């Protein structure tokens, strides 16, 4: 009987986590309210997220904290990159490191439609 109650509790935890993640993603999209080709940072529940909407209407979102020394990245519209103002690290739309000194990517926030499309 104990095994069954653990199974039910774990199932409930998975559902709660899924709902929480869905609400988080929906809130981020709502707060961003981006036009195609536009980028901005969005503050949500103590976190700061860097978001960009590409020409196909897909949103690319990353945690805006540079992994080098935790400065918040800013959008570079000329290069379409997220740039760190502290030491010059640069990141692509989906947070991949393009220029050092950072050696780790920005943490990517995946949306459901990310699974249906290829990365840029």
N, C-alpha and C positions, 0 to 999 in steps of 0.2 A: 504494500500500500504506500510506503514511503517513497518508493521509486516513482509511482504514478503521480504523487503530489509534487515531486521535484520536476517531473516532466511537464506538468501543467504550469508550474511556476516559471520554468525556463521558457515555455511557449509564450506565456504572458509577457515576460521580459523582452522577448524578440519583437512581439507586436508593439509594445510600448516604445521600444527603440526605433522601430520603423516609423511610427506615427510622429515621434519627436523629430527624427531626421527630415521627414516630409514637411512638417511645419517649419523647421529651420530653413529649408531650401525655398519653400514658398514665400516666407518672410523676406529672405534675401532678394529674391526676384522682385518682389513688390517694392521693397525699399529702393532698389536700384533704379527702376523705371527708366531704362536706357533706350536711347534711339540707336539705330544701326550706326556703327563707327564711333560710338561714344564710350567713354570710360569714366569711372569714378570710384572713390572708396566709400564704403558704407559701414557705419557703426551699428552693430547688433549684439545685444547682450554682452557687453564688455569687450567684444572682439572687433577688429577692423578688417574689412575684406575689400580686396581690389577686384573690380569687375569691369569687363569689357564685352560689348555686344558686337559680333562680327557682321559682315555684309549678308550673311544667310540667316540672321536673327538668332544665332546661338550665343548664349552667355558663357563667357569664360571667367571663372572666379577662383581666386587664390587668397590665402591668408596674406595680409599686406606686410607682415613683419619679416624683414630680411633676416635670413638665418645667420648672417655674419655677425652682426651686433644688435639685431632687433630694431633697427630704424624702419620706419614705414616707407614703403616704396611709393613713387609718384609716376603717373602716366606720362610717357613721352609720345606725343601724338605723331611726331615726324617719323619716328622709327617703329612705332607700335610695339613698344616695350615698356615694362615696369622697371624703373630705374631707382636705385637706392641713392639718396642724396648724401649719405654719410661717407661712403668710400667708393662709390661708382659701380657697384655690382649692377648688372643688367639681367633681366629675366624676360622670357618670351610670354606670349599670351597665357599659356597654361602653367607658368611658373618655372619652366626649365631654365637653368643657369646658362647665360650667354657669355657673360664676362665676370671674371674674378674681381674681388677677393672671395666672394661667397663660393662655396664648393657644393652646397646642397641647394636643391630646388626649393621654391616657395611651396608651401603646402597647398595642394589643389583641392578645391571643393567640387566634387563631381555631381552633376545633375543627371537625371534619368536619361535625357536625350543624348548625353555624352556617349552612352553605350550604343546608340543607334548611328553615330556618325564617327568619322575619322578625325583625328587631331590635326591641327594646323601647326 
